Structure formats: C-alpha cells, structure tokens
Amino acid sequence: MSIFKNFILVVLNLIGEMWFGYSRKSEFYDEHATTKTKGGYFVFVALALIVVICVLTWLCIRIYR
C-alpha cells in the first residue's frame, strides 16, 4: 500500500511542477521513489512519467478546445 501512496504523491507533485510551476527539492523524490530493485525503480519512474504526460495532454485538450 505504501508504494501506491508514494506513487500518487510523486505523480501529483510532478503534475504540480509541470503545470503550476512550483518546485520541490530533489530529496522529496528520493524519499518517495524507493524500490528494492533497479528495474522496479525504472518502472516506477516510467509509470509516473506516463501518468503525468496523459494528465497534461488531457488538460491541454480540455483548455484549448
């Protein structure tokens, strides 16, 4: 359950950084993006990136249509 909570926190903060322009220290992401394997870390980051891109695309489409 903590992985899902950390994933949601990271994704929401990435969305906030990209869309609203506020920034967090990199230590925040180091604390919340911890996994036990290197492959798990890459999957975590890739999923977070995909979700952020999808949300930003959806928001842009909604705003500029």
Kinemage of the C-alpha trace (Angstrom):
@kinemage 1
@onewidth
@group {chain A} dominant
@subgroup {mainchain}
@vectorlist {calphas} color= white
{ca met a 1} P 0.000 0.000 0.000
{ca ser a 2} L 2.857 2.395 0.691
{ca ile a 3} L 4.137 2.007 -2.874
{ca phe a 4} L 0.784 3.188 -4.234
{ca lys a 5} L 0.725 6.120 -1.804
{ca asn a 6} L 4.259 7.103 -2.768
{ca phe a 7} L 3.427 6.708 -6.463
{ca ile a 8} L 0.417 9.004 -6.140
{ca leu a 9} L 2.451 11.589 -4.209
{ca val a 10} L 5.194 11.601 -6.828
{ca val a 11} L 2.746 11.850 -9.729
{ca leu a 12} L 0.776 14.692 -8.137
{ca asn a 13} L 3.961 16.599 -7.409
{ca leu a 14} L 5.257 16.076 -10.947
{ca ile a 15} L 1.956 17.371 -12.307
{ca gly a 16} L 2.201 20.365 -9.998
{ca glu a 17} L 5.744 21.104 -11.075
{ca met a 18} L 4.970 20.856 -14.770
{ca trp a 19} L 1.581 22.557 -14.796
{ca phe a 20} L 1.682 25.085 -11.962
{ca gly a 21} L 5.412 25.825 -11.888
{ca tyr a 22} L 6.189 25.191 -8.233
{ca ser a 23} L 9.172 23.024 -7.412
{ca arg a 24} L 10.181 20.634 -4.688
{ca lys a 25} L 13.632 19.688 -3.549
{ca ser a 26} L 15.008 16.550 -5.146
{ca glu a 27} L 15.174 14.887 -1.722
{ca phe a 28} L 11.366 14.626 -1.784
{ca tyr a 29} L 11.513 12.333 -4.805
{ca asp a 30} L 14.426 10.363 -3.366
{ca glu a 31} L 12.377 9.574 -0.247
{ca his a 32} L 9.185 8.591 -2.079
{ca ala a 33} L 10.561 6.779 -5.130
{ca thr a 34} L 12.332 3.985 -3.303
{ca thr a 35} L 12.118 0.407 -4.537
{ca lys a 36} L 14.233 -2.630 -3.841
{ca thr a 37} L 15.394 -3.294 -7.399
{ca lys a 38} L 16.719 -1.197 -10.236
{ca gly a 39} L 14.012 -2.493 -12.579
{ca gly a 40} L 11.328 -1.541 -10.061
{ca tyr a 41} L 12.723 1.969 -9.919
{ca phe a 42} L 12.607 2.338 -13.702
{ca val a 43} L 9.043 1.001 -13.797
{ca phe a 44} L 8.068 3.465 -11.041
{ca val a 45} L 9.575 6.432 -12.900
{ca ala a 46} L 8.176 5.326 -16.268
{ca leu a 47} L 4.655 4.940 -14.877
{ca ala a 48} L 4.870 8.328 -13.175
{ca leu a 49} L 6.019 9.925 -16.434
{ca ile a 50} L 3.252 8.271 -18.448
{ca val a 51} L 0.586 9.413 -15.998
{ca val a 52} L 1.894 12.989 -15.965
{ca ile a 53} L 2.022 13.155 -19.768
{ca cys a 54} L -1.513 11.776 -20.033
{ca val a 55} L -2.877 14.237 -17.483
{ca leu a 56} L -1.143 17.186 -19.126
{ca thr a 57} L -2.369 16.163 -22.558
{ca trp a 58} L -5.910 15.791 -21.251
{ca leu a 59} L -5.773 19.207 -19.554
{ca cys a 60} L -4.388 20.906 -22.668
{ca ile a 61} L -7.076 19.359 -24.831
{ca arg a 62} L -9.773 20.479 -22.381
{ca ile a 63} L -8.421 24.029 -22.175
{ca tyr a 64} L -7.661 24.698 -25.848
{ca arg a 65} L -10.720 23.053 -27.402
